[in-house]
Amino acid sequence: MLTKKRPHFILRYPFLWLAIIPFAIYFKTVFMEFTELDDSFFVVQNAKFNKDPGNLTKVFHRGLFVETQDVYYRPIFLVDMILEYQFFGTKPWGYHLTNILFNILAGCLLYLLFLRLKIPEPPALLLSLLFTIHPVLSQAVAWIPGRNDLLLMIFFLSTLIFSIDYYKNNRWQHFALQFLFSLLAILTKETAIIIPAILFILLPSVYKPQWKKILLLAGSWALVILVWYSLRATSKPFYPGMLAEEMTQSGIHRFPAILQYLGKIFFPFNLSAVPYFEEISLVWGVVAFVLLSVLIILSKSYSKPLTILGVCWFILFLLPVLFVPKNLNDQVYEHRLYIPIIGILLIFSQTLLFSAKWKQAYLFTAGGALILFFSILTFFRLDCYKNPDIFWTQAVKDSPRSAFATLNLGKMTKDPVLKEKLIRKAYELNPQQMLVNFHLGLLSQEKKRYDSASIYFKRELSYANFAELYFRLASSLYQQKKLDSSAYYLTKGLELDPKQPEAVKNLANIWFSLAEHAYTTGKLDSAAFYLEKVIRVNPSDNHSFHNLAMLYFQMNQRENAIRVINEMKMNGIGISDDLLNLEKTK
């Protein structure tokens, strides 16, 4: 009687290994603080927004950082922030814990995908484990906003898995699920628009071509993109206005970043907290490219579908990094490799490293040794994310020519002299670095150099668009007695953040001052114009309503005066006897 051969003991519990190993390595992050690289913004500064579950629907009609005119539209991330706030509030430990769990889930889904791509169980498990603990991906897990890539990976892999299942089994449930996860993916991060390209390379090359099903999947993706575009339009997005020529030049300039990323996958020893493109050596990338090419040639895998898919996967998901405007983001963050690295793992699966007829014991011994080595590197690498002081000090140490890292270290520094020195150094490194002019403006305001502050704030408007920038500029202009300009920028700021009572009060005061000046100089029409603005901004201002009604009577504009009195009655504002008498007088 024949007995079925028992699987290798590791293969009996693949999901247990995929959970225990990364959890053990990353558990220390639960005790870490925020890095002050956007994480505290989303958790602490957005606490009031996150606290209200009613905002779960509003996130689909707003930007990531500000409600309108934001470059980024990522509602699923904001949904996640709201949901997690209900459990963890503003304490970082819970968010770090969920990042670990998301990484584990992504590793398990990757294992399932590899099996569907006909990769044998041993290499599928080893490659999935390598993914969950690779040092170059540590930022995606240790840095709380890195969950955007974690969530995208989860939805992306789910889309591929259910698309393959539909393609093979023709079940409508699988078609519906791939549609749902593809929609979640694109609402998580705009780079999900690349997924259909990967999908349509994968299906006809790995499986028998079924063009009718491919067309149906293409149709579902067209609908997904249409829904995404329609929702995104409601957030009134901000476009930097970069010309196609400038974007192309940026892409050509940054093309070597692909080699830099490749080098970090093969040799994860030169990692950086905030990698600066100009300072990363290409040597490791060139060596990695040569090694990868040799592996493909010796394995004769260059014509295999998964090798071709892996190359396309790696390059396509890195391309968006090349075209990001320099002033917006000049860092080549390692968390961006969280999805592209799968392309390299697919290539590995087709090389002699995994496709040769190794005994399972040898394969697991060699693979286990590599995983152990990388796990140790990751474990110690995580220390640089412990708290903001360590993080930004390490960032400047790793990238001393990075204006972004230097600026943020300056923002963290409590010594005012050193703070100004670092911010000015950041300006010298890159005067177009986003927020550097803003912080120079703040320094000038502190020293009451309001003319200089205005210049810096106006420069920042070329690169950024947020409410506090407008409010600060308005404040500096007000100090210079430029009331009209101050009111203009206050109005622009309130368009972005209308729930700022101090800004509303300041704007009303400016309009009232302008009305007073116009009245004293005999410009009654102008005085009425400004008072009208005051009552629109502050409809409870009894004094301005009274003055405006009296002014209209003085100008013999009885209809306007009666209109203002009626508004006062509607708003519950008390009306003086003088006005009542004038109202009765014909």
C-alpha positions as MATLAB code, in Angstrom:
seq = 'MLTKKRPHFILRYPFLWLAIIPFAIYFKTVFMEFTELDDSFFVVQNAKFNKDPGNLTKVFHRGLFVETQDVYYRPIFLVDMILEYQFFGTKPWGYHLTNILFNILAGCLLYLLFLRLKIPEPPALLLSLLFTIHPVLSQAVAWIPGRNDLLLMIFFLSTLIFSIDYYKNNRWQHFALQFLFSLLAILTKETAIIIPAILFILLPSVYKPQWKKILLLAGSWALVILVWYSLRATSKPFYPGMLAEEMTQSGIHRFPAILQYLGKIFFPFNLSAVPYFEEISLVWGVVAFVLLSVLIILSKSYSKPLTILGVCWFILFLLPVLFVPKNLNDQVYEHRLYIPIIGILLIFSQTLLFSAKWKQAYLFTAGGALILFFSILTFFRLDCYKNPDIFWTQAVKDSPRSAFATLNLGKMTKDPVLKEKLIRKAYELNPQQMLVNFHLGLLSQEKKRYDSASIYFKRELSYANFAELYFRLASSLYQQKKLDSSAYYLTKGLELDPKQPEAVKNLANIWFSLAEHAYTTGKLDSAAFYLEKVIRVNPSDNHSFHNLAMLYFQMNQRENAIRVINEMKMNGIGISDDLLNLEKTK';
ca = [
       0.000    0.000    0.000;
       1.351    3.413   -1.007;
       1.517    6.119    1.636;
       1.442    9.812    0.871;
       4.760   11.500    1.565;
       4.490   13.948    4.432;
       5.518   17.520    3.576;
       8.612   19.110    5.050;
       7.855   20.132    8.635;
       8.159   23.842    7.758;
       5.636   23.483    4.945;
       3.039   22.002    7.282;
       2.441   25.396    8.884;
       3.400   28.060    6.304;
       1.096   30.763    7.662;
       2.350   30.192   11.198;
       5.935   30.901   10.068;
       4.753   33.917    8.072;
       3.169   35.276   11.248;
       5.674   34.399   13.966;
       8.944   35.460   12.313;
       8.010   39.022   11.203;
       6.025   39.583   14.412;
       9.064   38.677   16.539;
      11.316   41.027   14.556;
       8.967   44.020   14.413;
       7.370   43.745   17.860;
       9.867   46.255   19.284;
       8.231   48.995   17.176;
       5.171   48.811   19.453;
       7.228   50.662   22.080;
       8.412   53.383   19.689;
       7.200   56.981   19.371;
       6.257   59.052   16.346;
       9.069   60.104   13.993;
       7.419   63.481   13.243;
       7.527   62.604    9.541;
       3.792   63.072    8.894;
       2.824   60.395   11.447;
       1.952   62.774   14.294;
       0.127   64.966   11.764;
      -2.260   62.172   10.802;
      -2.710   60.820   14.339;
      -2.340   63.783   16.719;
      -3.045   66.924   14.701;
      -5.962   65.234   12.936;
      -7.337   63.855   16.224;
     -10.457   66.026   16.154;
     -11.275   64.838   12.633;
     -10.435   61.198   13.382;
     -12.514   61.169   16.557;
     -15.790   61.594   14.652;
     -16.892   58.368   12.855;
     -19.266   60.536   10.843;
     -16.229   61.668    8.830;
     -15.911   58.195    7.274;
     -17.933   59.406    4.286;
     -16.308   62.851    4.126;
     -12.848   61.397    3.440;
     -13.961   60.453   -0.088;
     -14.495   64.131   -0.908;
     -11.336   65.678    0.509;
      -7.558   65.580    0.084;
      -5.065   63.727    2.247;
      -3.503   66.697    4.087;
      -6.100   69.430    3.515;
      -9.750   69.316    2.502;
      -9.368   70.905   -0.944;
      -6.552   71.715   -3.362;
      -4.387   68.836   -2.141;
      -1.993   66.997   -4.466;
      -2.774   63.672   -2.781;
      -6.130   61.856   -2.714;
      -5.992   58.751   -0.478;
      -9.324   58.243    1.297;
      -8.770   54.638    2.432;
      -5.763   55.741    4.478;
      -7.950   58.355    6.187;
     -10.674   55.747    6.768;
      -8.086   53.582    8.483;
      -6.945   56.501   10.652;
     -10.523   57.166   11.792;
     -11.217   53.508   12.583;
      -7.997   53.025   14.506;
      -8.494   56.234   16.448;
     -11.605   54.695   17.991;
      -9.359   52.030   19.573;
      -5.996   53.714   20.117;
      -6.662   57.441   20.231;
      -3.382   59.308   19.779;
      -1.150   56.600   21.292;
       1.399   55.359   18.738;
       1.648   51.758   20.013;
      -1.646   50.666   18.448;
      -0.769   52.063   15.033;
       2.614   50.330   15.152;
       0.895   47.066   16.058;
      -1.511   47.243   13.134;
       1.396   47.970   10.783;
       2.958   44.687   11.924;
      -0.314   42.822   11.350;
      -0.757   44.397    7.907;
       2.768   43.283    6.966;
       1.991   39.724    8.085;
      -1.251   39.694    6.088;
       0.601   40.962    3.003;
       3.161   38.148    3.389;
       0.407   35.515    3.621;
      -1.362   36.884    0.529;
       1.937   36.926   -1.346;
       2.422   33.239   -0.517;
      -1.048   32.469   -1.907;
      -0.276   34.458   -5.058;
       3.007   32.615   -5.610;
       1.172   29.299   -5.382;
      -1.354   30.483   -7.968;
       1.555   31.452  -10.207;
       2.684   27.796  -10.042;
       5.738   28.503   -7.900;
       6.437   25.405   -5.754;
       5.693   25.613   -2.033;
       9.298   25.726   -0.689;
      10.456   28.738   -2.745;
       7.032   30.362   -2.378;
       7.323   30.239    1.411;
      10.980   31.305    1.539;
      10.421   34.236   -0.828;
       7.344   35.341    1.133;
       9.301   35.189    4.391;
      12.133   37.146    2.787;
       9.606   39.800    1.804;
       8.195   40.157    5.338;
      11.594   40.704    6.993;
      13.725   42.354    4.290;
      15.689   45.295    5.787;
      14.917   47.632    2.881;
      11.207   47.339    3.699;
      11.630   48.109    7.398;
      10.545   51.724    6.884;
       7.175   50.628    5.500;
       6.454   48.744    8.738;
       8.209   50.888   11.379;
       6.903   54.215   10.028;
       3.156   54.556   10.675;
       2.214   56.286    7.342;
       4.042   53.430    5.592;
       0.767   51.560    6.015;
      -0.426   53.238    2.838;
       1.928   50.902    0.944;
       0.961   48.008    3.219;
      -2.732   48.531    2.502;
      -2.097   48.970   -1.211;
      -0.160   45.689   -1.239;
      -3.005   43.877    0.563;
      -5.634   45.153   -1.875;
      -3.339   44.666   -4.875;
      -2.556   41.038   -4.029;
      -6.234   40.380   -3.282;
      -7.129   41.827   -6.689;
      -4.623   39.553   -8.433;
      -5.696   36.470   -6.486;
      -9.412   36.904   -7.196;
      -8.737   37.896  -10.822;
      -6.784   34.648  -11.292;
      -9.527   32.669   -9.537;
     -12.168   34.212  -11.806;
      -9.979   33.600  -14.848;
      -9.615   29.917  -13.939;
     -13.041   29.122  -12.444;
     -15.391   31.655  -14.059;
     -17.234   32.402  -10.809;
     -19.035   35.735  -10.619;
     -18.203   36.009   -6.876;
     -14.499   36.133   -7.747;
     -15.180   38.766  -10.425;
     -17.088   40.898   -7.902;
     -14.337   40.547   -5.300;
     -11.583   41.522   -7.739;
     -13.637   44.617   -8.607;
     -14.057   45.503   -4.912;
     -10.364   45.098   -4.094;
      -9.234   46.952   -7.214;
     -11.448   49.881   -6.188;
     -10.024   49.802   -2.658;
      -6.508   49.690   -4.126;
      -6.885   52.784   -6.289;
      -8.610   54.651   -3.434;
      -5.576   53.797   -1.291;
      -2.885   55.110   -3.624;
      -2.972   56.416   -7.183;
      -0.126   54.114   -8.295;
      -2.706   51.309   -8.268;
      -3.522   52.470  -11.797;
      -0.561   50.273  -12.832;
      -2.293   47.102  -11.574;
      -4.253   46.361  -14.788;
      -1.005   46.492  -16.791;
       0.469   43.836  -14.460;
      -2.725   41.814  -14.602;
      -2.928   41.789  -18.383;
       0.712   40.745  -18.682;
       0.206   37.972  -16.130;
      -3.000   36.245  -17.242;
      -2.342   35.400  -20.922;
       1.325   34.542  -20.299;
       0.984   32.286  -17.251;
      -2.371   30.761  -18.234;
      -4.103   29.914  -21.494;
      -5.320   33.161  -23.133;
      -9.054   33.793  -22.639;
      -9.646   37.144  -24.298;
     -13.325   37.419  -23.422;
     -12.507   37.268  -19.701;
      -9.595   39.649  -20.168;
     -11.926   42.148  -21.836;
     -14.424   41.816  -18.978;
     -11.646   42.476  -16.464;
     -10.501   45.456  -18.546;
     -14.057   46.789  -18.489;
     -14.239   46.450  -14.718;
     -10.981   48.376  -14.393;
     -12.279   51.122  -16.671;
     -15.250   51.464  -14.319;
     -12.930   51.488  -11.282;
     -10.870   54.322  -12.766;
     -14.025   56.262  -13.661;
     -15.366   55.952  -10.091;
     -11.991   56.978   -8.667;
     -11.693   59.975  -10.992;
     -15.239   61.137  -10.193;
     -14.700   60.917   -6.449;
     -11.300   62.574   -6.648;
     -12.761   65.498   -8.585;
     -15.054   66.293   -5.630;
     -11.982   67.041   -3.499;
     -10.985   69.867   -5.877;
      -7.399   68.614   -6.201;
      -4.398   70.902   -6.527;
      -2.116   70.390   -9.519;
       1.470   71.728   -9.280;
       1.278   72.677  -12.946;
       4.475   70.942  -13.904;
       4.950   70.872  -17.678;
       5.386   67.561  -19.492;
       8.880   68.634  -20.539;
       9.892   69.329  -16.926;
       8.456   65.990  -15.779;
      10.381   64.200  -18.519;
      13.601   65.931  -17.504;
      12.967   64.964  -13.886;
      12.379   61.341  -14.931;
      15.586   61.212  -16.971;
      17.563   62.805  -14.147;
      16.256   60.302  -11.622;
      16.376   57.201  -13.787;
      19.472   55.915  -11.918;
      17.240   55.644   -8.844;
      16.099   52.293  -10.269;
      19.677   51.027   -9.902;
      19.890   52.549   -6.415;
      16.780   50.657   -5.358;
      18.041   47.434   -6.937;
      21.303   47.746   -5.023;
      19.442   48.127   -1.733;
      17.495   44.924   -2.401;
      20.643   42.874   -2.986;
      22.884   44.687   -0.488;
      20.726   46.260    2.253;
      23.677   47.750    4.131;
      23.554   51.361    2.899;
      20.027   52.159    4.049;
      18.972   55.660    5.011;
      16.232   57.112    7.203;
      15.540   59.797    4.576;
      17.439   58.747    1.422;
      18.632   61.622   -0.754;
      18.954   60.753   -4.424;
      22.122   62.740   -5.028;
      24.075   60.972   -2.254;
      23.322   57.307   -2.954;
      26.126   55.418   -4.680;
      25.334   53.580   -7.903;
      28.099   51.019   -7.325;
      25.917   48.578   -5.388;
      23.148   48.993   -7.943;
      25.452   48.194  -10.857;
      26.816   45.127   -9.030;
      23.252   43.997   -8.259;
      22.224   44.467  -11.900;
      25.181   42.372  -13.091;
      24.421   39.618  -10.569;
      20.755   39.557  -11.499;
      21.600   39.430  -15.212;
      24.061   36.575  -14.678;
      21.463   34.646  -12.666;
      18.866   35.070  -15.420;
      21.307   34.073  -18.179;
      22.725   31.047  -16.335;
      19.211   29.924  -15.424;
      18.025   30.515  -19.010;
      14.931   32.109  -17.538;
      14.914   35.227  -19.717;
      12.049   33.861  -21.815;
       9.995   32.569  -18.876;
       6.696   34.415  -18.282;
       7.353   35.070  -14.595;
      10.796   36.558  -15.309;
       9.281   38.932  -17.858;
       6.446   39.711  -15.448;
       8.963   40.362  -12.647;
      10.954   42.850  -14.725;
       7.782   44.699  -15.759;
       6.475   44.645  -12.177;
       9.681   46.118  -10.723;
      10.084   48.880  -13.306;
       6.426   49.917  -13.669;
       5.912   50.398   -9.949;
       9.104   52.439   -9.617;
       8.411   54.765  -12.547;
       6.091   57.120  -10.584;
       8.974   57.824   -8.179;
      11.030   59.264  -11.025;
       8.482   61.892  -12.013;
       7.701   63.382   -8.592;
       8.524   67.146   -8.676;
      11.863   67.780   -6.952;
      10.540   70.567   -4.723;
       7.620   68.338   -3.684;
       9.709   65.330   -2.722;
      13.353   64.731   -3.598;
      13.754   61.669   -1.368;
      13.953   58.103   -2.677;
      12.195   56.543    0.286;
      12.761   52.836    0.844;
       9.126   52.138    1.732;
       8.349   52.716   -1.951;
       9.988   49.348   -2.635;
       7.275   47.488   -0.745;
       5.423   46.585   -3.958;
       8.198   46.770   -6.624;
      10.367   44.258   -4.707;
       7.856   41.523   -5.582;
       9.062   41.799   -9.174;
      12.599   40.884   -8.102;
      11.281   37.989   -5.986;
       9.407   36.690   -9.030;
      12.649   36.782  -11.025;
      14.462   34.951   -8.204;
      11.826   32.208   -8.280;
      12.796   31.407  -11.870;
      16.566   31.307  -11.323;
      18.892   28.527  -10.198;
      18.558   29.838   -6.646;
      15.070   28.348   -6.385;
      14.220   26.479   -9.577;
      17.055   23.924   -9.405;
      16.269   20.500   -8.002;
      17.715   21.208   -4.575;
      16.816   18.915   -1.752;
      14.284   20.639    0.481;
      16.620   20.376    3.470;
      19.394   22.205    1.581;
      16.990   24.803    0.241;
      15.540   25.568    3.665;
      18.995   25.626    5.271;
      20.401   28.119    2.769;
      17.180   30.157    2.638;
      16.854   30.087    6.417;
      20.396   31.367    6.848;
      19.687   34.307    4.525;
      16.412   35.068    6.295;
      18.141   34.933    9.692;
      20.877   37.301    8.484;
      18.388   39.780    7.020;
      16.217   39.498   10.139;
      19.149   40.565   12.318;
      19.849   43.531   10.031;
      16.194   44.575   10.183;
      15.972   44.158   13.953;
      18.825   46.592   14.574;
      17.813   48.897   11.720;
      14.508   49.569   13.474;
      16.268   51.509   16.252;
      16.531   54.619   14.075;
      12.712   54.938   14.218;
      12.632   54.966   18.034;
      11.811   58.667   18.473;
      11.981   61.902   16.427;
      15.347   63.064   17.779;
      17.051   59.786   16.853;
      15.233   59.609   13.529;
      16.146   63.072   12.228;
      19.676   62.981   13.628;
      20.192   59.711   11.763;
      18.568   61.172    8.655;
      21.087   64.053    8.519;
      23.935   61.655    9.280;
      22.863   59.387    6.404;
      22.131   62.255    3.999;
      24.073   65.400    5.003;
      23.243   67.112    1.676;
      19.495   66.592    2.057;
      17.742   69.927    2.574;
      14.632   68.046    3.693;
      16.431   66.117    6.461;
      18.345   69.209    7.616;
      15.155   71.297    7.696;
      13.281   68.744    9.790;
      16.148   68.340   12.240;
      16.084   72.122   12.597;
      12.343   72.045   13.289;
      12.948   69.436   16.022;
      15.800   71.370   17.671;
      14.913   73.292   20.832;
      18.049   75.479   20.853;
      16.912   78.619   18.925;
      20.408   79.413   17.643;
      21.034   75.904   16.316;
      17.492   75.776   14.971;
      18.003   78.865   12.809;
      21.429   77.631   11.708;
      19.988   74.315   10.478;
      17.019   75.912    8.703;
      19.288   78.389    6.912;
      21.614   75.527    5.969;
      18.624   73.699    4.489;
      17.861   76.813    2.444;
      21.457   76.901    1.175;
      21.237   73.237    0.169;
      17.998   73.776   -1.736;
      16.149   77.134   -1.672;
      13.205   75.455   -3.422;
      12.773   72.743   -0.786;
       9.135   72.666    0.268;
       8.516   74.386    3.640;
      12.036   75.832    3.970;
      10.818   79.303    2.967;
       7.841   78.901    5.283;
      10.078   78.253    8.285;
      12.404   81.098    7.349;
       9.287   83.259    7.313;
       8.415   82.059   10.814;
      11.905   82.951   12.008;
      11.538   86.430   10.504;
       8.147   86.869   12.174;
       9.622   85.976   15.549;
      12.189   88.768   15.038;
       9.422   91.131   13.854;
      10.988   91.402   10.402;
       7.606   91.360    8.733;
       8.766   92.519    5.290;
      11.249   89.601    5.084;
       8.615   87.218    6.438;
       6.203   88.255    3.670;
       8.834   87.603    1.005;
       9.552   84.099    2.322;
       5.869   83.219    2.659;
       5.135   84.379   -0.893;
       8.006   82.235   -2.185;
       6.557   79.252   -0.374;
       3.261   79.775   -2.214;
       5.067   78.688   -5.387;
       5.528   75.208   -3.900;
       2.864   74.732   -1.245;
      -0.800   75.426   -0.601;
      -2.036   75.173    2.999;
      -4.110   77.354    5.292;
      -1.465   78.273    7.873;
       0.789   79.625    5.121;
      -1.924   82.071    4.042;
      -2.720   83.028    7.632;
       0.952   83.714    8.423;
       1.380   85.791    5.283;
      -1.774   87.743    6.122;
      -0.432   88.411    9.622;
       2.871   89.779    8.280;
       1.086   92.020    5.791;
      -1.235   93.285    8.512;
       1.781   94.328   10.578;
       2.961   96.323    7.546;
      -0.445   98.077    7.365;
      -1.229   96.371    4.031;
      -4.809   95.655    5.013;
      -6.286   94.837    1.598;
      -3.539   92.303    0.875;
      -3.851   90.867    4.369;
      -7.603   90.410    3.904;
      -7.019   88.727    0.532;
      -4.704   86.079    1.966;
      -6.906   85.546    5.011;
      -9.769   84.833    2.619;
      -7.616   82.336    0.690;
      -6.685   80.602    3.925;
     -10.310   80.363    5.023;
     -11.188   78.733    1.704;
      -8.878   75.873    2.709;
      -9.761   75.846    6.407;
     -13.041   77.664    7.067;
     -13.211   76.511   10.699;
     -10.569   78.851   12.082;
     -12.351   81.292   14.443;
      -9.251   83.419   14.988;
      -8.799   83.900   11.237;
     -12.495   84.798   10.844;
     -12.196   87.329   13.649;
      -9.046   88.858   12.146;
     -10.634   89.147    8.717;
     -13.705   90.861   10.166;
     -11.481   93.304   12.061;
      -9.529   94.156    8.909;
     -12.699   94.825    6.902;
     -14.019   96.984    9.756;
     -10.766   98.981    9.915;
     -10.956   99.576    6.165;
     -14.588  100.649    6.549;
     -13.647  103.117    9.295;
     -10.842  104.579    7.184;
     -13.121  104.934    4.161;
     -15.799  106.627    6.270;
     -13.408  109.150    7.820;
     -12.122  110.067    4.351;
     -15.655  110.577    3.035;
     -15.744  107.435    0.868;
     -19.162  106.260    2.005;
     -19.670  103.726   -0.786;
     -16.382  102.056    0.094;
     -17.274  102.088    3.782;
     -20.560  100.320    3.013;
     -18.733   97.821    0.792;
     -16.347   96.843    3.601;
     -19.087   96.693    6.229;
     -21.034   94.336    3.975;
     -17.972   92.078    3.983;
     -17.814   92.235    7.781;
     -21.386   91.022    8.294;
     -20.903   88.232    5.727;
     -17.824   87.001    7.581;
     -19.337   87.530   11.046;
     -23.164   87.551   10.891;
     -23.411   88.051   14.673;
     -21.538   91.383   14.671;
     -24.192   93.734   16.133;
     -21.957   96.825   15.918;
     -21.216   96.407   12.173;
     -24.860   95.708   11.322;
     -25.947   98.849   13.162;
     -23.273  101.017   11.493;
     -24.120   99.654    8.040;
     -27.857  100.312    8.425;
     -27.197  103.845    9.687;
     -24.756  104.432    6.834;
     -27.321  103.393    4.223;
     -29.867  105.777    5.761;
     -27.214  108.520    5.655;
     -26.610  107.733    1.954;
     -30.371  107.839    1.275;
     -30.338  104.144    0.339;
     -33.456  103.229    2.319;
     -34.022   99.861    0.613;
     -30.540   98.663    1.550;
     -30.983   99.943    5.096;
     -34.299   98.057    5.491;
     -32.633   94.915    4.063;
     -29.889   95.128    6.693;
     -32.455   95.697    9.491;
     -34.414   92.641    8.328;
     -31.200   90.593    8.406;
     -30.629   91.796   11.960;
     -34.108   90.582   12.923;
     -33.512   87.221   11.264;
     -30.197   86.823   13.100;
     -31.727   87.773   16.444;
     -29.644   90.952   16.731;
     -31.064   93.738   18.884;
     -32.102   96.894   17.011;
     -31.575  100.327   18.568;
     -34.400  102.846   18.940;
     -32.641  105.157   16.444;
     -32.815  102.496   13.747;
     -36.405  101.593   14.572;
     -37.413  105.254   14.255;
     -35.602  105.591   10.938;
     -37.283  102.383    9.719;
     -40.719  103.844   10.488;
     -39.905  107.164    8.833;
     -40.950  107.338    5.183;
];
